[in-house]
Amino acid sequence: MDYRQLGRTDLNVSAICLGTMTWGEQNTEAEAFAQIERAKNAGINFIDTAEMYPVPPKAETYATTERYIGNWFKQRGDRADWVLASKIAGPGNTIDYIRDKQLKHNRKHIVEAVDASLKRLQTDWIDLYQLHWPERSTNFFGQLGYKHQADEDFTPLEETLEALDEQVKAGKIRHIGLSNETPWGTMKFLALAESRGWPRAVSIQNPYNLLNRCFEVGLAEIAIREQCGLLAYSPLAFGYLSGKYEGGARPAKARLSLYSRFSRYFNPQSEAACSRYVALAREHGLDPAQMALAFVTQQPFVTSNIIGATTLEQLDSNIASAALKLSEEVLAGIEAIHKDHPNPAP
């Protein structure tokens, strides 16, 4: 397993990060424990969760994922072996059961969210605490165009950073990160941190895969020059790039078969591109999912590639992608497809 420096910190994280958003929905606690053990044995030391997990979010399963991880730590006593990442939720119409239903990234919400996560995770500290998505209205979750709202009321970024600084000084979190953030937001947070002496974001967790390479446009340069690397999520586009949905197939228990809300990657343009990526992989004797994952992992702006799985077989295959180095011929084939089908599912 390859290990990479997390921002400018003294932490080195595995190039593959264990994603957990299915735990408590598609996966039981026993299955989650099996995944953690399998990942650890493979050299993974980085695990990512969030207060709102599992996904799709529901009041009855809220924070179950963090509880599973906390139970693992209590049972195994290996908390110090892991770089643990979690996130505070932002505002959203479908999340009306967290705190006072008016989710903010202000001091009150940050304190409450951090304390609650620590309790569920059964730990004294979180290594990387991330803002799951911006509180302000901006273009994320697949929205490309930016529509400005001049009269919008959102927590000043200064207040957010100062509150996070207090949590760092209290020893509850070690470092901070961003997620689903824009170039403007990322640079604003970095500039404020440097000018005020507040915690500097060490990572940004955004979507990145063969069907959505929008990160390359404005954020890749920031990630490299500012040492605020990408933690890539949805590297398989919810499994679409594995080829298992080819020809309209809907495997039982697969995420896109179970949940109609996950339509982000389903459109004619994505389907056409995906078919070509799957064919390219098979032409070169590669597993389509492993090719897609390897492409993400070997990008110079990626710190870690967040993989998710519902079975141990999927997990083993995904972890094995870390050892795959794509040839120049395969990379050229990928670029040719990308040129014909640029970012069909942002």
DRENDO-1510 file (C-alpha; in Angstrom, 1 decimal, always signed):
<recs>
REC; n; res; u; v; w
REC; 1; MET; +0.0; +0.0; +0.0 .
REC; 2; ASP; +1.2; +3.5; -0.9 .
REC; 3; TYR; +1.1; +6.2; +1.8 .
REC; 4; ARG; +0.8; +9.9; +1.1 .
REC; 5; GLN; +1.2; +13.0; +3.3 .
REC; 6; LEU; -2.1; +14.5; +4.3 .
REC; 7; GLY; -1.7; +18.2; +3.4 .
REC; 8; ARG; +1.1; +19.8; +5.4 .
REC; 9; THR; +0.5; +17.6; +8.4 .
REC; 10; ASP; +2.7; +14.8; +10.0 .
REC; 11; LEU; +0.0; +12.2; +9.0 .
REC; 12; ASN; +0.6; +9.8; +6.2 .
REC; 13; VAL; -2.6; +8.2; +4.9 .
REC; 14; SER; -3.1; +5.1; +2.7 .
REC; 15; ALA; -3.7; +5.9; -1.0 .
REC; 16; ILE; -6.9; +3.9; -0.6 .
REC; 17; CYS; -9.4; +5.2; +2.1 .
REC; 18; LEU; -12.2; +3.0; +3.5 .
REC; 19; GLY; -15.5; +4.6; +2.8 .
REC; 20; THR; -18.4; +3.8; +5.1 .
REC; 21; MET; -21.7; +5.4; +3.8 .
REC; 22; THR; -23.4; +2.0; +3.3 .
REC; 23; TRP; -23.0; +0.9; +6.9 .
REC; 24; GLY; -26.3; +0.8; +8.7 .
REC; 25; GLU; -28.3; +0.8; +5.4 .
REC; 26; GLN; -26.9; -1.8; +3.0 .
REC; 27; ASN; -24.4; -3.3; +5.5 .
REC; 28; THR; -24.9; -4.7; +9.0 .
REC; 29; GLU; -22.5; -4.0; +11.8 .
REC; 30; ALA; -21.0; -7.4; +11.4 .
REC; 31; GLU; -20.4; -6.7; +7.8 .
REC; 32; ALA; -18.9; -3.4; +8.6 .
REC; 33; PHE; -16.5; -5.0; +11.1 .
REC; 34; ALA; -15.5; -7.5; +8.5 .
REC; 35; GLN; -14.7; -4.7; +6.0 .
REC; 36; ILE; -12.6; -2.8; +8.6 .
REC; 37; GLU; -10.6; -5.9; +9.4 .
REC; 38; ARG; -10.1; -6.7; +5.7 .
REC; 39; ALA; -9.0; -3.2; +5.0 .
REC; 40; LYS; -6.6; -3.0; +7.9 .
REC; 41; ASN; -5.0; -6.3; +6.9 .
REC; 42; ALA; -4.4; -4.8; +3.4 .
REC; 43; GLY; -2.6; -1.8; +4.9 .
REC; 44; ILE; -5.4; +0.8; +4.8 .
REC; 45; ASN; -5.1; +3.2; +7.8 .
REC; 46; PHE; -7.6; +5.8; +6.7 .
REC; 47; ILE; -11.4; +5.6; +7.3 .
REC; 48; ASP; -13.9; +8.2; +6.3 .
REC; 49; THR; -17.4; +8.7; +7.7 .
REC; 50; ALA; -19.9; +11.5; +8.4 .
REC; 51; GLU; -22.6; +12.3; +11.0 .
REC; 52; MET; -25.3; +12.0; +8.4 .
REC; 53; TYR; -24.3; +8.5; +7.3 .
REC; 54; PRO; -25.6; +6.0; +6.2 .
REC; 55; VAL; -26.8; +7.2; +2.8 .
REC; 56; PRO; -29.6; +7.7; +1.8 .
REC; 57; PRO; -30.0; +9.7; +4.9 .
REC; 58; LYS; -33.0; +8.9; +7.1 .
REC; 59; ALA; -34.0; +9.9; +10.6 .
REC; 60; GLU; -34.2; +6.3; +11.8 .
REC; 61; THR; -30.7; +5.5; +10.7 .
REC; 62; TYR; -29.0; +8.8; +11.4 .
REC; 63; ALA; -25.4; +8.4; +12.7 .
REC; 64; THR; -25.6; +4.6; +12.6 .
REC; 65; THR; -22.3; +4.5; +10.7 .
REC; 66; GLU; -20.4; +6.4; +13.3 .
REC; 67; ARG; -21.8; +4.1; +16.0 .
REC; 68; TYR; -20.6; +1.1; +14.2 .
REC; 69; ILE; -17.1; +2.5; +14.0 .
REC; 70; GLY; -17.2; +3.5; +17.6 .
REC; 71; ASN; -18.2; -0.1; +18.6 .
REC; 72; TRP; -15.3; -1.4; +16.6 .
REC; 73; PHE; -12.8; +0.9; +18.4 .
REC; 74; LYS; -14.3; -0.2; +21.8 .
REC; 75; GLN; -14.1; -3.9; +20.9 .
REC; 76; ARG; -10.7; -3.9; +19.2 .
REC; 77; GLY; -8.9; -1.1; +21.0 .
REC; 78; ASP; -7.0; +0.0; +17.9 .
REC; 79; ARG; -8.2; +3.6; +17.6 .
REC; 80; ALA; -4.5; +4.8; +17.4 .
REC; 81; ASP; -3.9; +2.7; +14.3 .
REC; 82; TRP; -6.4; +4.8; +12.2 .
REC; 83; VAL; -6.5; +8.2; +10.7 .
REC; 84; LEU; -10.2; +8.9; +11.3 .
REC; 85; ALA; -12.2; +11.4; +9.2 .
REC; 86; SER; -15.7; +12.6; +9.8 .
REC; 87; LYS; -17.9; +15.5; +8.7 .
REC; 88; ILE; -20.5; +18.0; +9.9 .
REC; 89; ALA; -23.7; +18.2; +7.8 .
REC; 90; GLY; -24.8; +21.3; +6.1 .
REC; 91; PRO; -28.3; +22.6; +5.4 .
REC; 92; GLY; -30.7; +20.6; +3.3 .
REC; 93; ASN; -34.4; +20.2; +2.8 .
REC; 94; THR; -34.2; +16.4; +3.3 .
REC; 95; ILE; -32.3; +16.6; +6.6 .
REC; 96; ASP; -34.8; +18.1; +9.0 .
REC; 97; TYR; -34.0; +15.8; +12.0 .
REC; 98; ILE; -30.4; +17.0; +13.0 .
REC; 99; ARG; -30.1; +19.6; +15.8 .
REC; 100; ASP; -32.5; +22.5; +15.3 .
REC; 101; LYS; -33.3; +21.8; +11.6 .
REC; 102; GLN; -31.5; +24.9; +10.6 .
REC; 103; LEU; -28.1; +23.5; +10.1 .
REC; 104; LYS; -25.3; +26.0; +10.2 .
REC; 105; HIS; -21.5; +25.9; +10.3 .
REC; 106; ASN; -21.5; +28.3; +13.2 .
REC; 107; ARG; -20.0; +27.8; +16.7 .
REC; 108; LYS; -23.1; +26.3; +18.2 .
REC; 109; HIS; -23.6; +23.7; +15.6 .
REC; 110; ILE; -19.9; +22.8; +15.3 .
REC; 111; VAL; -19.5; +22.3; +19.0 .
REC; 112; GLU; -22.7; +20.1; +19.2 .
REC; 113; ALA; -21.7; +18.1; +16.1 .
REC; 114; VAL; -18.1; +17.5; +17.2 .
REC; 115; ASP; -19.2; +16.4; +20.7 .
REC; 116; ALA; -21.9; +14.1; +19.4 .
REC; 117; SER; -19.6; +12.5; +16.8 .
REC; 118; LEU; -16.9; +11.9; +19.5 .
REC; 119; LYS; -19.4; +10.2; +21.7 .
REC; 120; ARG; -20.7; +7.9; +18.9 .
REC; 121; LEU; -17.2; +7.2; +17.7 .
REC; 122; GLN; -16.1; +6.4; +21.3 .
REC; 123; THR; -12.9; +8.4; +20.8 .
REC; 124; ASP; -11.3; +11.5; +22.3 .
REC; 125; TRP; -10.3; +13.0; +18.9 .
REC; 126; ILE; -11.1; +13.1; +15.2 .
REC; 127; ASP; -8.0; +13.4; +13.0 .
REC; 128; LEU; -9.7; +15.1; +10.1 .
REC; 129; TYR; -13.0; +17.0; +10.5 .
REC; 130; GLN; -14.6; +18.2; +7.3 .
REC; 131; LEU; -17.4; +20.5; +6.3 .
REC; 132; HIS; -19.6; +18.1; +4.4 .
REC; 133; TRP; -20.9; +20.7; +1.9 .
REC; 134; PRO; -21.0; +24.5; +1.9 .
REC; 135; GLU; -23.6; +26.2; +4.0 .
REC; 136; ARG; -24.0; +28.9; +1.3 .
REC; 137; SER; -25.8; +28.2; -1.9 .
REC; 138; THR; -23.3; +27.4; -4.6 .
REC; 139; ASN; -22.6; +24.9; -7.3 .
REC; 140; PHE; -22.0; +21.5; -5.9 .
REC; 141; PHE; -23.7; +18.0; -6.0 .
REC; 142; GLY; -23.7; +18.1; -9.8 .
REC; 143; GLN; -24.8; +21.7; -10.3 .
REC; 144; LEU; -22.4; +23.3; -12.8 .
REC; 145; GLY; -23.8; +26.8; -13.2 .
REC; 146; TYR; -23.5; +29.3; -10.3 .
REC; 147; LYS; -26.6; +31.3; -9.5 .
REC; 148; HIS; -25.8; +34.1; -7.1 .
REC; 149; GLN; -28.2; +35.0; -4.2 .
REC; 150; ALA; -27.3; +38.5; -3.1 .
REC; 151; ASP; -29.4; +38.4; +0.0 .
REC; 152; GLU; -28.4; +35.0; +1.2 .
REC; 153; ASP; -27.8; +34.6; +5.0 .
REC; 154; PHE; -25.0; +32.2; +5.8 .
REC; 155; THR; -22.4; +31.9; +8.5 .
REC; 156; PRO; -19.4; +34.0; +7.8 .
REC; 157; LEU; -16.4; +31.7; +6.9 .
REC; 158; GLU; -14.5; +33.6; +9.6 .
REC; 159; GLU; -16.8; +32.4; +12.3 .
REC; 160; THR; -16.7; +28.8; +11.0 .
REC; 161; LEU; -12.9; +28.8; +11.0 .
REC; 162; GLU; -12.6; +30.4; +14.4 .
REC; 163; ALA; -15.0; +27.8; +15.8 .
REC; 164; LEU; -13.0; +25.0; +14.3 .
REC; 165; ASP; -9.8; +26.5; +15.7 .
REC; 166; GLU; -11.4; +26.3; +19.2 .
REC; 167; GLN; -12.0; +22.6; +18.6 .
REC; 168; VAL; -8.4; +22.0; +17.5 .
REC; 169; LYS; -7.1; +23.9; +20.5 .
REC; 170; ALA; -9.4; +21.8; +22.7 .
REC; 171; GLY; -7.8; +18.6; +21.3 .
REC; 172; LYS; -11.1; +17.3; +19.9 .
REC; 173; ILE; -10.0; +17.5; +16.3 .
REC; 174; ARG; -6.5; +17.5; +14.8 .
REC; 175; HIS; -7.0; +18.9; +11.3 .
REC; 176; ILE; -9.8; +20.3; +9.2 .
REC; 177; GLY; -10.9; +19.6; +5.6 .
REC; 178; LEU; -13.4; +20.8; +3.0 .
REC; 179; SER; -15.9; +18.8; +1.0 .
REC; 180; ASN; -18.0; +19.5; -2.1 .
REC; 181; GLU; -16.3; +22.9; -2.1 .
REC; 182; THR; -15.6; +25.3; -5.0 .
REC; 183; PRO; -12.3; +27.0; -6.1 .
REC; 184; TRP; -13.5; +30.3; -4.5 .
REC; 185; GLY; -14.4; +28.6; -1.3 .
REC; 186; THR; -11.2; +26.6; -1.0 .
REC; 187; MET; -9.0; +29.6; -1.6 .
REC; 188; LYS; -11.0; +31.8; +0.7 .
REC; 189; PHE; -10.7; +29.3; +3.6 .
REC; 190; LEU; -7.0; +28.9; +2.9 .
REC; 191; ALA; -6.4; +32.7; +2.8 .
REC; 192; LEU; -8.4; +33.3; +6.0 .
REC; 193; ALA; -6.5; +30.5; +7.8 .
REC; 194; GLU; -3.1; +32.0; +6.9 .
REC; 195; SER; -4.0; +35.6; +7.7 .
REC; 196; ARG; -5.6; +34.8; +11.0 .
REC; 197; GLY; -3.6; +31.9; +12.2 .
REC; 198; TRP; -6.5; +29.5; +12.1 .
REC; 199; PRO; -6.4; +25.8; +11.0 .
REC; 200; ARG; -5.5; +25.4; +7.4 .
REC; 201; ALA; -7.6; +22.9; +5.3 .
REC; 202; VAL; -5.5; +19.9; +4.6 .
REC; 203; SER; -7.8; +18.2; +2.1 .
REC; 204; ILE; -10.9; +18.6; -0.1 .
REC; 205; GLN; -13.3; +15.7; -0.5 .
REC; 206; ASN; -15.1; +16.1; -3.9 .
REC; 207; PRO; -16.4; +13.7; -6.5 .
REC; 208; TYR; -13.9; +12.5; -9.1 .
REC; 209; ASN; -14.2; +9.7; -11.6 .
REC; 210; LEU; -14.0; +8.9; -15.3 .
REC; 211; LEU; -17.5; +10.4; -15.8 .
REC; 212; ASN; -16.8; +13.5; -13.8 .
REC; 213; ARG; -13.4; +15.1; -14.1 .
REC; 214; CYS; -14.6; +18.6; -13.3 .
REC; 215; PHE; -12.2; +18.8; -10.4 .
REC; 216; GLU; -9.4; +19.1; -12.9 .
REC; 217; VAL; -10.7; +22.5; -14.2 .
REC; 218; GLY; -10.2; +24.8; -11.2 .
REC; 219; LEU; -9.3; +22.7; -8.2 .
REC; 220; ALA; -6.5; +20.4; -9.3 .
REC; 221; GLU; -4.0; +23.2; -9.4 .
REC; 222; ILE; -5.1; +24.4; -6.0 .
REC; 223; ALA; -4.8; +20.9; -4.6 .
REC; 224; ILE; -1.2; +20.6; -5.7 .
REC; 225; ARG; +0.1; +24.1; -5.2 .
REC; 226; GLU; -1.6; +24.6; -1.8 .
REC; 227; GLN; -1.0; +21.0; -0.6 .
REC; 228; CYS; -4.8; +20.6; -0.1 .
REC; 229; GLY; -5.1; +17.3; -1.9 .
REC; 230; LEU; -8.3; +15.6; -3.2 .
REC; 231; LEU; -10.0; +12.8; -1.2 .
REC; 232; ALA; -11.9; +11.5; -4.2 .
REC; 233; TYR; -15.4; +10.2; -3.6 .
REC; 234; SER; -17.6; +8.2; -6.0 .
REC; 235; PRO; -14.6; +7.0; -7.9 .
REC; 236; LEU; -16.8; +4.3; -9.5 .
REC; 237; ALA; -19.8; +6.6; -10.1 .
REC; 238; PHE; -21.9; +4.5; -7.7 .
REC; 239; GLY; -20.6; +1.4; -9.3 .
REC; 240; TYR; -21.6; +2.4; -12.8 .
REC; 241; LEU; -18.0; +2.2; -14.0 .
REC; 242; SER; -17.7; -1.4; -12.9 .
REC; 243; GLY; -19.8; -2.5; -15.9 .
REC; 244; LYS; -22.4; -4.2; -13.7 .
REC; 245; TYR; -25.2; -2.0; -15.1 .
REC; 246; GLU; -24.3; -2.6; -18.7 .
REC; 247; GLY; -27.3; -3.1; -21.1 .
REC; 248; GLY; -29.7; -1.9; -18.5 .
REC; 249; ALA; -28.9; -4.6; -16.0 .
REC; 250; ARG; -30.0; -4.0; -12.4 .
REC; 251; PRO; -28.3; -6.5; -10.1 .
REC; 252; ALA; -30.1; -7.3; -6.9 .
REC; 253; LYS; -29.0; -5.3; -3.8 .
REC; 254; ALA; -26.9; -2.9; -6.0 .
REC; 255; ARG; -27.1; +0.7; -4.9 .
REC; 256; LEU; -28.6; +2.0; -8.2 .
REC; 257; SER; -31.1; -0.9; -8.2 .
REC; 258; LEU; -32.3; -0.1; -4.6 .
REC; 259; TYR; -32.5; +3.7; -4.6 .
REC; 260; SER; -34.1; +5.7; -7.4 .
REC; 261; ARG; -32.7; +9.0; -5.9 .
REC; 262; PHE; -29.2; +8.1; -7.2 .
REC; 263; SER; -29.8; +9.2; -10.8 .
REC; 264; ARG; -26.8; +11.4; -11.1 .
REC; 265; TYR; -24.8; +9.1; -13.3 .
REC; 266; PHE; -27.8; +7.8; -15.4 .
REC; 267; ASN; -28.2; +9.6; -18.7 .
REC; 268; PRO; -27.6; +8.7; -22.3 .
REC; 269; GLN; -24.2; +10.5; -22.4 .
REC; 270; SER; -23.0; +8.7; -19.3 .
REC; 271; GLU; -24.2; +5.3; -20.6 .
REC; 272; ALA; -22.3; +5.8; -23.9 .
REC; 273; ALA; -19.1; +6.9; -22.2 .
REC; 274; CYS; -19.3; +4.1; -19.6 .
REC; 275; SER; -19.7; +1.4; -22.3 .
REC; 276; ARG; -16.6; +2.6; -24.0 .
REC; 277; TYR; -14.6; +2.7; -20.7 .
REC; 278; VAL; -15.7; -0.8; -19.9 .
REC; 279; ALA; -14.8; -2.0; -23.4 .
REC; 280; LEU; -11.4; -0.3; -23.1 .
REC; 281; ALA; -10.6; -2.1; -19.9 .
REC; 282; ARG; -11.6; -5.5; -21.3 .
REC; 283; GLU; -9.6; -4.9; -24.4 .
REC; 284; HIS; -6.5; -4.6; -22.3 .
REC; 285; GLY; -7.4; -7.5; -20.0 .
REC; 286; LEU; -8.3; -5.2; -17.1 .
REC; 287; ASP; -11.2; -5.3; -14.7 .
REC; 288; PRO; -13.3; -2.2; -15.5 .
REC; 289; ALA; -13.7; -1.2; -11.9 .
REC; 290; GLN; -10.0; -1.6; -11.1 .
REC; 291; MET; -9.1; +0.5; -14.2 .
REC; 292; ALA; -11.4; +3.3; -13.2 .
REC; 293; LEU; -10.1; +3.2; -9.6 .
REC; 294; ALA; -6.5; +3.1; -10.7 .
REC; 295; PHE; -7.0; +6.2; -12.9 .
REC; 296; VAL; -8.2; +8.1; -9.9 .
REC; 297; THR; -5.5; +6.9; -7.5 .
REC; 298; GLN; -2.6; +7.8; -9.7 .
REC; 299; GLN; -3.6; +11.4; -10.3 .
REC; 300; PRO; -1.0; +13.8; -8.8 .
REC; 301; PHE; -3.6; +15.9; -7.1 .
REC; 302; VAL; -5.2; +12.9; -5.3 .
REC; 303; THR; -4.2; +12.2; -1.7 .
REC; 304; SER; -6.5; +9.3; -1.2 .
REC; 305; ASN; -9.2; +7.4; -3.2 .
REC; 306; ILE; -12.3; +6.7; -1.1 .
REC; 307; ILE; -13.6; +3.3; -2.0 .
REC; 308; GLY; -16.9; +1.8; -0.9 .
REC; 309; ALA; -18.2; -1.8; -1.0 .
REC; 310; THR; -21.1; -3.8; +0.1 .
REC; 311; THR; -19.4; -7.2; -0.1 .
REC; 312; LEU; -15.9; -8.4; +0.8 .
REC; 313; GLU; -15.4; -9.6; -2.8 .
REC; 314; GLN; -15.9; -6.0; -4.0 .
REC; 315; LEU; -13.7; -4.6; -1.3 .
REC; 316; ASP; -10.8; -7.0; -2.2 .
REC; 317; SER; -11.1; -6.1; -5.8 .
REC; 318; ASN; -11.2; -2.4; -5.1 .
REC; 319; ILE; -8.2; -2.6; -2.8 .
REC; 320; ALA; -6.2; -4.6; -5.4 .
REC; 321; SER; -6.6; -1.6; -7.8 .
REC; 322; ALA; -4.0; +0.2; -5.7 .
REC; 323; ALA; -1.3; -2.0; -7.2 .
REC; 324; LEU; -2.4; -1.4; -10.8 .
REC; 325; LYS; -0.4; +1.0; -12.8 .
REC; 326; LEU; -2.1; +2.0; -16.0 .
REC; 327; SER; -0.1; +1.9; -19.2 .
REC; 328; GLU; +0.4; +4.8; -21.5 .
REC; 329; GLU; -1.7; +3.0; -24.1 .
REC; 330; VAL; -4.6; +2.7; -21.6 .
REC; 331; LEU; -4.3; +6.3; -20.5 .
REC; 332; ALA; -4.4; +7.4; -24.1 .
REC; 333; GLY; -7.5; +5.4; -24.6 .
REC; 334; ILE; -9.1; +7.0; -21.6 .
REC; 335; GLU; -8.2; +10.5; -22.9 .
REC; 336; ALA; -9.7; +9.7; -26.3 .
REC; 337; ILE; -13.0; +8.7; -24.7 .
REC; 338; HIS; -13.0; +11.7; -22.4 .
REC; 339; LYS; -12.5; +14.0; -25.5 .
REC; 340; ASP; -15.6; +12.5; -27.1 .
REC; 341; HIS; -17.6; +12.4; -23.9 .
REC; 342; PRO; -16.3; +15.1; -21.5 .
REC; 343; ASN; -17.8; +15.0; -18.0 .
REC; 344; PRO; -21.2; +13.5; -18.9 .
REC; 345; ALA; -22.2; +13.2; -15.2 .
REC; 346; PRO; -20.8; +16.2; -13.2 .
</recs>
